Amino acid sequence: MSGEPVRPNPQPTVITHTRVIDGSGAPAYLGDVVLEHGKITAILPPGGYADVTGTTRVIEGAGLITCPGFIDMHGHSELQILLHPEHLAKLTQGVTTEVLGQDGLSYAPVDDATLGAMRQKLAGWNGNPSKLKYSWRTVGEYLDRLDAGIGVNAAYLLPQGTIRALAMGLGPGEPTPEQLSAQVKMVADGMEQGAVGLSSGLTYTPGLYAGEAELARLCTTVAAYGGYYAPHHRSYGAGALDAYAQMIALAAESGVALHLTHATLDFAPNEGKAPELLAMLDAALEAGVDVTCDTYPYVSGATALASLLPGWAAAGDAETVIGRLEDDATAAKIRHDMEVNGSDGSHGMPVDWDSIEIASVDTPQLHVLAGQTIAEIARIQRVEPFTVFCNVLSADRLATGVLLHVGNEENVQAIMRHRTHTGGSAGMLVGTKPHPRGWGTFPRFISHYARDLGLMDVAEMIHHLTGRPAARLKLAERGLLRAGYAADLVVFDPDALLDMATYADPRQPAAGINYVFVNGVCAVDDHRPTGALAGRALRRTPEGTAQAS
């Protein structure tokens, strides 16, 4: 990065007579929170602050809660945070740190060809903005781009599928010793450049082609650097419990810390099975495996429509995949795999076209389809749902995003209560009707599940969203309200807090978020974003912690 970015200057501020929830899980107490030079410099008894110079801004916090900024453990904003660096979707819900590079697919490290393939492959997650300057190739260069000015802090996971593609292309197959060594070196280089761990997307190509021995080599390398492994594992449906067990065994073998990302149990066969998963986590913890998880507080999920294809049919670039869909004999095999067998891309479940709703398209002529299920479109067009599936993917060059209405509320609540749980939005911010979790996750955790349903008290839920994920990320002096810690914090009205984002209108900022501070800079001021770009790339250091450089 040439030169140092110009950063906004934090104003000395005190939030007086506020209810302090410090992120540790401890109960609230009253106090004055003092912010200076981007740090929390003191937490005093209520009314205890006195400004002898008159230069400190005073915010009356009576009736409000002040807590650490929320940490989104699962973001899909790698391009959107560069295109719209103020990052209002996350900032306006109180998020001050986001973890990028999820599900094994992202944009660094890359070469020119792999970057082009990732841009096309991930268009349903992040768009494919042509006006963005794709100037980076390494992880360090991408983190430098973030450091040039973003609204929230960001940490980065190395994407295993992208690394595999860079070493050996998009297709299946066992890596040669040289190809595996190349992957290991890319993981080591990425960790040294500041990544905090490794992610996988084991239902997405090309990550799903990786065998356990290949994954173990990469995880062993991550463990040597003190990072963690965040797998989107091989099934969230018919084989979900076995897939979770496989990841726990991998962590035990490699010694890597394990973070089970969007740890859901979806689809009808898993109804009521959360206690089995939680017992598995407890047994792993007792056996010495370092395991945590995250969830989003909704029953529906979101992904790319093309991800539902069987792995064999999704191999290669977009033109190759579309060619299979347009070949009658091959398409018939794909249909049988999806509708009868239950493909790996559909988590081993025969596809239910009524549960798949179009959320985003890249082709303007297809915008009319957003908000409709594949089955509804088929009925209107008087064709088979599989025909709609093929036609949409072909016309949209695989860039379509969808919602999957396959979740189970009982499981959502049970997993949310677990002692390893953290919050992750898995939010995709592009398209006509993106999932509301992109704008509403963190207020919903607190307002709906803690305050309204009483699943746990508000202080405990805030611990799930702040102190606990900070510990997993090994953030240096972040995630708690402590003197000397970075001034990442949110001030909200506990009675007015509400996620306003809905499936019908998903891009709505939350109600009740009064102030947000990022590195001591006021980024939301009296409910209004200020446009400040005070976020930093949080890089793994040689000591193993993650911090701003």
Backbone torsions as a table, in degrees:
resi	resn	phi	psi	omega
1	MET	NA	129.7	-178.6
2	SER	-88.1	118.3	178.8
3	GLY	75.4	167.2	178.3
4	GLU	-94.4	137.6	178.4
5	PRO	-66.8	149.9	175.6
6	VAL	-80.1	123.8	-175.7
7	ARG	-113.5	144.8	177.5
8	PRO	-63.5	148.2	-176.2
9	ASN	-92.6	121.2	-179.7
10	PRO	-69.5	136.1	177.4
11	GLN	-89.7	135.5	174.4
12	PRO	-55.7	130.8	-173.2
13	THR	-142.5	145.9	170.4
14	VAL	-129.8	135.0	174.7
15	ILE	-105.0	111.2	-170.0
16	THR	-98.2	152.0	172.5
17	HIS	52.3	34.4	-177.1
18	THR	-95.9	157.7	172.3
19	ARG	-84.4	111.3	-177.3
20	VAL	-88.4	122.1	168.8
21	ILE	-116.6	111.7	-163.0
22	ASP	-85.9	-2.6	177.7
23	GLY	92.7	-4.9	-178.7
24	SER	-87.6	-10.8	-171.4
25	GLY	98.8	-8.9	179.1
26	ALA	-70.2	155.0	-179.6
27	PRO	-63.8	162.5	177.6
28	ALA	-68.2	152.0	171.5
29	TYR	-143.8	161.9	-179.9
30	LEU	-87.1	142.7	179.1
31	GLY	-171.7	174.9	172.1
32	ASP	-110.0	124.2	-178.3
33	VAL	-103.3	120.2	-173.9
34	VAL	-105.6	128.7	-178.7
35	LEU	-119.0	126.1	177.1
36	GLU	-147.8	137.8	174.5
37	HIS	57.0	34.5	177.3
38	GLY	79.9	3.9	-177.6
39	LYS	-120.9	159.8	164.8
40	ILE	-82.7	113.3	-175.9
41	THR	-94.5	-21.8	178.5
42	ALA	-165.6	151.9	166.5
43	ILE	-124.9	110.2	-170.8
44	LEU	-105.7	163.2	171.7
45	PRO	-57.6	152.4	-176.9
46	PRO	-57.5	130.4	-177.8
47	GLY	80.6	5.7	-174.6
48	GLY	-85.0	-7.5	-177.2
49	TYR	-89.7	134.6	176.2
50	ALA	-132.7	123.4	-179.1
51	ASP	-99.4	106.4	-176.2
52	VAL	-78.0	-19.1	-177.9
53	THR	-95.2	-20.5	-178.3
54	GLY	76.2	14.8	-177.8
55	THR	-99.5	-6.1	-177.1
56	THR	-88.7	133.8	174.5
57	ARG	-74.2	135.4	179.2
58	VAL	-111.9	122.6	175.0
59	ILE	-109.5	122.5	178.2
60	GLU	-75.3	115.5	-175.3
61	GLY	-104.0	11.2	-179.8
62	ALA	-59.2	130.0	-179.7
63	GLY	83.2	-5.6	-179.0
64	LEU	-107.4	156.1	174.0
65	ILE	-102.4	133.1	171.7
66	THR	-112.6	125.4	-177.3
67	CYS	-143.4	169.5	174.9
68	PRO	-59.6	152.5	173.3
69	GLY	-62.2	147.1	-177.3
70	PHE	-74.1	149.2	-178.9
71	ILE	-114.4	114.8	179.0
72	ASP	-86.4	106.8	-175.8
73	MET	-77.0	-3.9	-177.4
74	HIS	-150.2	91.4	178.4
75	GLY	-111.2	153.1	174.8
76	HIS	-125.0	58.5	-170.9
77	SER	-121.3	20.0	-169.5
78	GLU	-56.6	-39.9	177.9
79	LEU	-92.3	-37.8	-177.2
80	GLN	-64.5	-32.2	179.7
81	ILE	-72.0	-22.1	173.2
82	LEU	-84.1	-37.6	-179.5
83	LEU	-72.4	-37.9	178.7
84	HIS	-128.4	76.4	-168.6
85	PRO	-64.5	-20.0	176.3
86	GLU	-65.2	-25.2	169.9
87	HIS	54.6	55.5	-173.2
88	LEU	-65.1	-30.1	-179.4
89	ALA	-55.9	-42.7	-178.2
90	LYS	-88.3	-42.2	-176.5
91	LEU	-59.7	-41.9	-175.4
92	THR	-75.3	-6.1	171.9
93	GLN	-106.2	10.0	174.1
94	GLY	91.8	9.5	177.8
95	VAL	-77.8	130.4	175.8
96	THR	-116.7	-9.6	175.7
97	THR	-143.2	137.0	179.7
98	GLU	-131.6	141.3	178.0
99	VAL	-102.1	119.6	-176.6
100	LEU	-104.3	174.5	177.2
101	GLY	83.5	34.4	-169.8
102	GLN	-86.9	163.6	170.9
103	ASP	58.9	25.5	171.6
104	GLY	75.3	5.1	-177.0
105	LEU	-135.6	121.0	178.6
106	SER	-161.3	-160.7	-164.9
107	TYR	-118.1	12.5	175.8
108	ALA	-157.7	136.9	-0.4
109	PRO	-79.3	151.6	-179.6
110	VAL	-147.9	162.3	159.3
111	ASP	-109.3	-176.4	-175.2
112	ASP	-59.7	-44.9	-176.7
113	ALA	-67.2	-43.5	-178.6
114	THR	-67.9	-37.5	175.9
115	LEU	-60.3	-44.0	177.8
116	GLY	-60.7	-41.7	179.0
117	ALA	-65.8	-41.0	179.7
118	MET	-67.9	-39.9	177.5
119	ARG	-58.3	-43.2	180.0
120	GLN	-71.4	-43.4	-175.4
121	LYS	-66.8	-34.4	-173.9
122	LEU	-101.3	15.9	-178.6
123	ALA	-61.7	-31.8	178.0
124	GLY	-73.3	-15.8	178.7
125	TRP	-97.4	-43.2	-168.0
126	ASN	-126.8	2.6	-170.2
127	GLY	71.9	179.2	175.9
128	ASN	-137.1	66.1	-172.1
129	PRO	-65.4	121.2	-177.2
130	SER	-76.6	-23.5	-176.7
131	LYS	-84.0	-4.3	177.5
132	LEU	-78.4	138.0	177.5
133	LYS	-87.9	112.2	-176.7
134	TYR	-90.4	72.1	-169.9
135	SER	-87.9	-11.1	-175.8
136	TRP	-95.4	160.9	170.0
137	ARG	-136.0	-34.5	-179.2
138	THR	-95.6	166.4	175.2
139	VAL	-61.9	-44.4	-179.8
140	GLY	-60.4	-39.4	178.9
141	GLU	-67.9	-37.1	176.5
142	TYR	-65.4	-43.0	177.7
143	LEU	-63.4	-35.0	174.7
144	ASP	-61.8	-40.7	177.9
145	ARG	-61.7	-41.1	176.4
146	LEU	-62.2	-42.2	-177.0
147	ASP	-65.7	-17.0	179.5
148	ALA	-70.1	-10.9	175.5
149	GLY	144.9	103.6	176.4
150	ILE	-139.6	160.0	-174.1
151	GLY	-79.1	-25.0	178.9
152	VAL	-130.8	163.5	174.0
153	ASN	-70.8	154.6	-179.9
154	ALA	-143.1	135.9	170.0
155	ALA	-112.8	162.6	-171.1
156	TYR	-133.5	134.4	172.3
157	LEU	-101.9	139.4	175.7
158	LEU	-71.0	130.0	-177.4
159	PRO	-88.7	111.6	-174.0
160	GLN	-61.8	-38.6	179.7
161	GLY	-65.4	-41.4	177.7
162	THR	-64.9	-42.1	178.5
163	ILE	-62.9	-41.0	177.5
164	ARG	-63.0	-43.2	178.6
165	ALA	-61.5	-39.0	-179.8
166	LEU	-66.7	-33.5	-178.1
167	ALA	-84.1	-32.9	-170.4
168	MET	-148.0	15.0	176.1
169	GLY	87.5	-177.6	-172.5
170	LEU	-89.2	-6.4	-173.3
171	GLY	-90.5	177.5	179.1
172	PRO	-77.1	178.6	175.6
173	GLY	123.3	156.0	175.7
174	GLU	-78.7	138.2	176.6
175	PRO	-70.7	145.9	169.9
176	THR	-70.1	165.0	176.0
177	PRO	-55.0	-37.7	-180.0
178	GLU	-68.1	-39.9	179.4
179	GLN	-67.7	-37.9	177.6
180	LEU	-68.6	-40.1	176.7
181	SER	-62.4	-36.4	177.9
182	ALA	-64.4	-40.1	177.8
183	GLN	-64.5	-44.4	179.4
184	VAL	-59.7	-42.3	179.5
185	LYS	-64.8	-39.5	178.9
186	MET	-65.0	-37.2	176.5
187	VAL	-64.8	-46.4	179.3
188	ALA	-61.3	-44.3	179.7
189	ASP	-62.2	-43.6	-178.9
190	GLY	-64.9	-38.6	177.0
191	MET	-66.1	-41.0	179.0
192	GLU	-66.5	-27.0	179.2
193	GLN	-85.8	-3.2	171.6
194	GLY	124.8	-2.1	176.7
195	ALA	-64.6	151.6	-177.8
196	VAL	-99.0	-6.2	-179.1
197	GLY	172.1	-160.6	-175.2
198	LEU	-130.8	139.0	173.5
199	SER	-115.7	158.9	172.9
200	SER	-134.8	152.7	169.9
201	GLY	-124.0	88.2	-169.0
202	LEU	-86.8	9.7	163.4
203	THR	-114.3	3.8	-179.5
204	TYR	-112.9	139.9	173.3
205	THR	-77.5	146.1	-1.3
206	PRO	-90.3	2.9	-176.9
207	GLY	-60.7	-32.8	-176.0
208	LEU	-67.0	-17.2	-179.7
209	TYR	-78.3	-10.8	-177.0
210	ALA	-73.6	131.8	175.9
211	GLY	-84.3	174.2	-175.7
212	GLU	-67.0	-36.0	179.7
213	ALA	-66.1	-39.8	177.4
214	GLU	-62.3	-46.3	179.6
215	LEU	-64.2	-39.1	-179.0
216	ALA	-62.5	-39.2	178.1
217	ARG	-61.7	-43.5	-179.1
218	LEU	-67.8	-41.3	-179.0
219	CYS	-66.5	-36.0	177.0
220	THR	-61.7	-38.3	177.6
221	THR	-66.1	-43.7	177.8
222	VAL	-60.7	-43.0	-179.8
223	ALA	-61.4	-36.2	-179.5
224	ALA	-63.6	-25.1	178.4
225	TYR	-96.8	2.7	179.5
226	GLY	77.5	17.8	178.9
227	GLY	-89.9	-176.9	179.8
228	TYR	-127.5	162.0	-178.3
229	TYR	-111.0	127.6	-178.0
230	ALA	-120.9	88.8	-177.0
231	PRO	-90.8	133.8	155.8
232	HIS	-83.7	103.1	-165.3
233	HIS	-80.3	-169.8	-163.5
234	ARG	-79.5	-11.0	176.2
235	SER	-163.1	134.9	169.1
236	TYR	-108.8	8.5	-176.0
237	GLY	-118.3	-112.1	-172.2
238	ALA	-60.4	-35.4	-178.1
239	GLY	-109.3	28.8	-171.5
240	ALA	-61.0	-48.9	-176.0
241	LEU	-64.4	-39.9	175.6
242	ASP	-63.6	-37.8	-179.8
243	ALA	-66.7	-40.8	175.0
244	TYR	-61.3	-44.4	180.0
245	ALA	-61.0	-37.7	178.7
246	GLN	-61.9	-41.3	-179.8
247	MET	-69.0	-38.5	177.4
248	ILE	-64.4	-40.9	177.7
249	ALA	-63.9	-38.8	178.0
250	LEU	-62.7	-42.3	178.5
251	ALA	-64.9	-41.2	179.1
252	ALA	-63.5	-39.1	-179.0
253	GLU	-69.8	-43.3	-172.2
254	SER	-90.0	-17.7	-176.9
255	GLY	80.1	8.7	-178.3
256	VAL	-80.6	145.7	170.2
257	ALA	-69.4	138.2	-171.9
258	LEU	-115.4	130.2	174.4
259	HIS	-124.7	110.1	-176.6
260	LEU	-80.4	107.9	-171.3
261	THR	-83.0	147.7	-169.0
262	HIS	27.1	70.7	-172.3
263	ALA	-78.7	76.0	-178.9
264	THR	-103.2	164.9	168.0
265	LEU	-128.1	92.6	-173.8
266	ASP	-96.0	172.1	175.4
267	PHE	73.4	154.3	-172.9
268	ALA	-56.7	-40.1	-178.2
269	PRO	-61.4	-18.6	-178.1
270	ASN	-98.3	5.3	-178.8
271	GLU	-58.3	127.5	177.8
272	GLY	76.3	9.9	-176.5
273	LYS	-96.7	4.0	179.0
274	ALA	-54.8	-40.4	178.8
275	PRO	-57.2	-31.9	177.7
276	GLU	-67.6	-41.8	177.2
277	LEU	-63.8	-44.4	-177.2
278	LEU	-66.5	-35.4	174.9
279	ALA	-63.7	-36.7	177.3
280	MET	-64.3	-42.3	177.9
281	LEU	-64.2	-43.2	-179.9
282	ASP	-62.9	-41.3	178.8
283	ALA	-64.3	-39.5	178.7
284	ALA	-64.3	-43.6	178.7
285	LEU	-61.0	-42.8	179.3
286	GLU	-65.5	-27.9	178.7
287	ALA	-84.5	-0.8	176.0
288	GLY	97.0	6.8	176.4
289	VAL	-79.2	131.8	178.6
290	ASP	-85.1	99.2	-173.9
291	VAL	-131.4	137.4	172.0
292	THR	-136.9	178.0	179.8
293	CYS	-151.0	166.2	168.8
294	ASP	-134.6	157.3	173.2
295	THR	-140.8	166.4	168.8
296	TYR	-111.4	150.5	-170.1
297	PRO	-90.8	53.3	-179.8
298	TYR	-143.3	159.7	177.9
299	VAL	-93.6	-16.5	178.3
300	SER	-97.2	154.6	176.8
301	GLY	-114.3	-173.6	179.6
302	ALA	-151.9	146.1	178.7
303	THR	-164.3	-170.8	174.0
304	ALA	-89.8	140.5	-179.9
305	LEU	-58.3	-38.5	-178.7
306	ALA	-64.3	-22.0	-178.6
307	SER	-67.5	-15.9	179.1
308	LEU	-77.3	-12.0	177.9
309	LEU	-63.5	149.5	170.4
310	PRO	-58.1	148.6	-177.7
311	GLY	-56.1	-39.2	-178.8
312	TRP	-65.7	-31.2	-178.0
313	ALA	-83.3	-16.6	-178.1
314	ALA	-96.0	2.3	-178.0
315	ALA	-70.0	142.4	175.4
316	GLY	95.1	-172.5	-178.3
317	ASP	-81.8	178.2	-174.6
318	ALA	-60.7	-41.5	-178.1
319	GLU	-63.7	-38.4	178.3
320	THR	-64.3	-44.6	-179.6
321	VAL	-64.9	-44.8	-179.9
322	ILE	-63.6	-36.2	176.2
323	GLY	-58.8	-37.6	177.4
324	ARG	-66.2	-40.7	-179.6
325	LEU	-66.2	-29.8	-177.0
326	GLU	-90.9	-3.7	174.9
327	ASP	-94.9	119.1	-171.0
328	ASP	-57.6	-45.6	-176.4
329	ALA	-66.8	-43.5	179.9
330	THR	-67.4	-40.6	178.9
331	ALA	-61.3	-36.4	178.3
332	ALA	-63.4	-38.3	177.2
333	LYS	-67.1	-40.4	177.7
334	ILE	-61.3	-46.3	-179.0
335	ARG	-59.8	-43.5	-179.2
336	HIS	-63.3	-42.2	178.2
337	ASP	-62.0	-40.9	-175.7
338	MET	-77.3	-44.1	-171.2
339	GLU	-91.3	-21.5	-176.0
340	VAL	-114.5	-55.9	-174.7
341	ASN	-74.4	-36.2	-169.9
342	GLY	82.6	96.3	-171.9
343	SER	-79.1	166.6	176.4
344	ASP	-62.6	-34.6	177.8
345	GLY	-65.6	-25.0	177.9
346	SER	-102.0	24.0	175.3
347	HIS	59.5	33.6	176.9
348	GLY	75.4	7.9	-177.9
349	MET	-107.6	134.5	169.7
350	PRO	-55.3	132.1	-171.3
351	VAL	-66.1	137.4	176.2
352	ASP	-108.3	102.5	-174.0
353	TRP	-65.7	-22.5	177.4
354	ASP	-70.8	-18.8	-175.5
355	SER	-94.1	-3.2	-173.1
356	ILE	-108.9	111.7	-175.4
357	GLU	-111.3	130.6	177.8
358	ILE	-66.8	125.8	179.6
359	ALA	-108.8	-40.5	-176.2
360	SER	-145.4	146.4	174.8
361	VAL	-137.0	154.4	178.7
362	ASP	-96.4	-21.5	-176.6
363	THR	-94.2	119.0	-174.5
364	PRO	-54.6	-36.1	-178.2
365	GLN	-64.7	-16.1	-178.6
366	LEU	-96.6	-1.2	-176.5
367	HIS	-57.4	-29.9	-178.7
368	VAL	-61.9	-19.8	-177.5
369	LEU	-80.2	-17.7	-176.4
370	ALA	-61.1	135.5	-178.6
371	GLY	90.8	-2.3	178.7
372	GLN	-111.9	147.0	176.2
373	THR	-81.0	161.1	175.8
374	ILE	-57.6	-41.2	-179.5
375	ALA	-64.6	-41.1	179.4
376	GLU	-64.3	-42.8	178.7
377	ILE	-62.4	-40.7	179.4
378	ALA	-62.2	-41.5	179.6
379	ARG	-65.0	-40.6	179.0
380	ILE	-65.9	-41.4	-177.4
381	GLN	-85.4	-8.6	179.6
382	ARG	57.8	48.5	174.4
383	VAL	-134.5	174.3	177.2
384	GLU	-73.6	146.2	178.0
385	PRO	-56.3	-37.1	179.9
386	PHE	-63.5	-32.8	176.2
387	THR	-63.9	-42.6	176.3
388	VAL	-60.3	-46.2	179.5
389	PHE	-53.7	-51.3	-178.4
390	CYS	-65.7	-43.6	-177.0
391	ASN	-64.7	-41.8	-179.3
392	VAL	-66.3	-46.6	-179.9
393	LEU	-60.6	-41.4	-179.5
394	SER	-67.1	-47.6	-177.6
395	ALA	-67.5	-30.6	-176.4
396	ASP	-98.7	7.2	178.7
397	ARG	51.6	42.6	175.7
398	LEU	70.2	11.4	-172.9
399	ALA	-90.3	8.8	-173.4
400	THR	-79.3	134.8	172.6
401	GLY	-105.1	149.5	-176.5
402	VAL	-137.6	157.6	166.1
403	LEU	-98.4	144.2	177.8
404	LEU	-117.3	112.4	-177.9
405	HIS	-93.7	78.6	-170.5
406	VAL	-134.1	9.3	-171.3
407	GLY	-88.5	-179.3	-176.3
408	ASN	-140.9	118.0	-173.6
409	GLU	-63.9	-38.1	179.4
410	GLU	-59.6	-42.9	177.6
411	ASN	-66.3	-40.9	179.2
412	VAL	-55.3	-48.4	-176.8
413	GLN	-69.4	-39.7	-178.4
414	ALA	-64.1	-45.7	-178.4
415	ILE	-66.8	-35.8	-179.4
416	MET	-61.1	-27.0	-177.5
417	ARG	-83.2	-8.2	-171.9
418	HIS	-70.5	152.3	-175.4
419	ARG	-68.6	-10.7	177.6
420	THR	-103.1	0.5	-169.3
421	HIS	-72.3	139.1	169.4
422	THR	-132.9	175.1	-177.1
423	GLY	-105.6	134.9	174.4
424	GLY	-141.7	131.3	-175.6
425	SER	-78.0	-29.9	-168.8
426	ALA	50.1	31.8	-171.6
427	GLY	-77.8	129.9	171.8
428	MET	-107.9	128.4	-165.4
429	LEU	-102.5	1.3	-175.8
430	VAL	-102.6	161.6	173.5
431	GLY	102.1	170.7	-178.3
432	THR	-71.9	-42.7	-176.9
433	LYS	-131.0	66.1	177.9
434	PRO	-67.6	165.9	178.5
435	HIS	-62.9	136.0	179.9
436	PRO	-64.4	-12.3	179.5
437	ARG	-62.2	-23.4	178.9
438	GLY	-62.9	-28.8	-178.2
439	TRP	-114.7	-13.8	-169.1
440	GLY	-122.8	-2.6	-169.5
441	THR	-56.0	-52.3	-167.6
442	PHE	-76.5	-41.7	170.2
443	PRO	-60.0	-33.9	-179.3
444	ARG	-68.2	-40.7	175.3
445	PHE	-52.5	-47.2	-173.4
446	ILE	-80.2	-48.8	-172.9
447	SER	-74.6	-44.3	-175.4
448	HIS	-82.9	-52.4	-170.9
449	TYR	-84.1	-37.1	179.3
450	ALA	-87.8	-58.2	-174.9
451	ARG	-69.3	-51.2	-171.3
452	ASP	-83.5	-45.1	-178.4
453	LEU	-89.4	-17.9	179.5
454	GLY	67.8	29.8	-179.5
455	LEU	-62.1	-31.8	172.7
456	MET	-161.6	169.3	179.5
457	ASP	-77.6	164.0	-173.4
458	VAL	-62.9	-38.7	179.9
459	ALA	-62.8	-39.8	178.2
460	GLU	-66.7	-42.5	179.2
461	MET	-62.9	-40.7	178.2
462	ILE	-62.7	-36.1	174.1
463	HIS	-58.2	-41.3	177.5
464	HIS	-59.4	-30.7	-171.9
465	LEU	-100.8	-2.9	-174.0
466	THR	-135.8	-80.8	-174.9
467	GLY	-60.9	-41.4	-177.4
468	ARG	-68.3	-48.9	176.8
469	PRO	-64.7	-32.6	176.7
470	ALA	-61.0	-37.2	177.4
471	ALA	-66.1	-41.8	177.9
472	ARG	-61.9	-40.6	-179.3
473	LEU	-79.5	-8.7	-175.7
474	LYS	56.7	42.2	179.0
475	LEU	-67.2	134.9	178.9
476	ALA	-82.8	114.2	174.3
477	GLU	54.5	47.5	172.3
478	ARG	-141.7	159.7	175.4
479	GLY	96.9	-10.5	176.9
480	LEU	-132.9	156.2	169.6
481	LEU	-91.1	101.6	-179.5
482	ARG	-141.8	146.7	173.0
483	ALA	-59.4	131.0	-178.6
484	GLY	95.6	-12.7	179.4
485	TYR	-82.7	156.6	176.6
486	ALA	-59.6	142.0	-177.4
487	ALA	-85.3	65.8	168.7
488	ASP	-99.0	108.8	-177.5
489	LEU	-155.1	162.3	179.7
490	VAL	-129.5	141.4	177.1
491	VAL	-118.7	119.4	-174.9
492	PHE	-137.9	159.3	177.2
493	ASP	-91.0	111.4	-174.1
494	PRO	-65.4	-23.1	179.0
495	ASP	-85.3	-32.4	-177.0
496	ALA	-91.1	-14.3	-175.6
497	LEU	-57.9	129.8	-178.6
498	LEU	-161.3	135.0	171.8
499	ASP	-77.6	116.1	-177.8
500	MET	-91.1	-15.6	-179.7
501	ALA	-68.3	129.8	179.5
502	THR	-125.9	170.0	176.1
503	TYR	-64.6	-34.0	178.9
504	ALA	-75.3	-32.9	-176.2
505	ASP	-140.2	78.7	-166.7
506	PRO	-80.9	-15.2	-175.2
507	ARG	-98.5	54.2	-179.4
508	GLN	-112.8	125.9	177.2
509	PRO	-67.5	153.3	-178.2
510	ALA	-67.3	152.9	170.0
511	ALA	-90.1	149.9	172.9
512	GLY	88.9	2.5	174.5
513	ILE	-91.1	103.3	-174.0
514	ASN	-82.5	-46.5	-177.0
515	TYR	-142.9	144.4	170.7
516	VAL	-133.9	131.9	176.9
517	PHE	-116.7	132.2	175.8
518	VAL	-120.8	116.5	-176.0
519	ASN	51.2	39.9	176.0
520	GLY	82.7	-6.7	-179.8
521	VAL	-94.0	133.0	180.0
522	CYS	-74.0	109.8	-176.9
523	ALA	-100.1	-25.4	168.5
524	VAL	-127.2	121.0	-172.8
525	ASP	-122.3	110.9	-178.2
526	ASP	52.7	50.4	175.9
527	HIS	79.6	-6.5	-174.0
528	ARG	-111.6	127.6	175.3
529	PRO	-61.5	141.0	-177.9
530	THR	-94.7	-12.9	-175.3
531	GLY	84.3	1.8	-180.0
532	ALA	-64.3	138.9	177.0
533	LEU	-113.4	74.3	-173.8
534	ALA	-100.2	1.9	-178.4
535	GLY	-73.0	158.1	-179.4
536	ARG	-132.6	153.3	167.4
537	ALA	-74.4	127.0	179.1
538	LEU	-99.5	108.6	-171.7
539	ARG	-105.0	142.5	172.4
540	ARG	-63.4	134.8	179.6
541	THR	-102.1	166.9	176.0
542	PRO	-57.8	-25.5	178.1
543	GLU	-78.8	-8.6	176.9
544	GLY	99.3	-11.3	177.1
545	THR	-83.9	165.9	176.4
546	ALA	-113.9	127.3	-177.8
547	GLN	-156.6	165.8	176.1
548	ALA	-69.7	143.0	-179.9
549	SER	-85.7	NA	NA
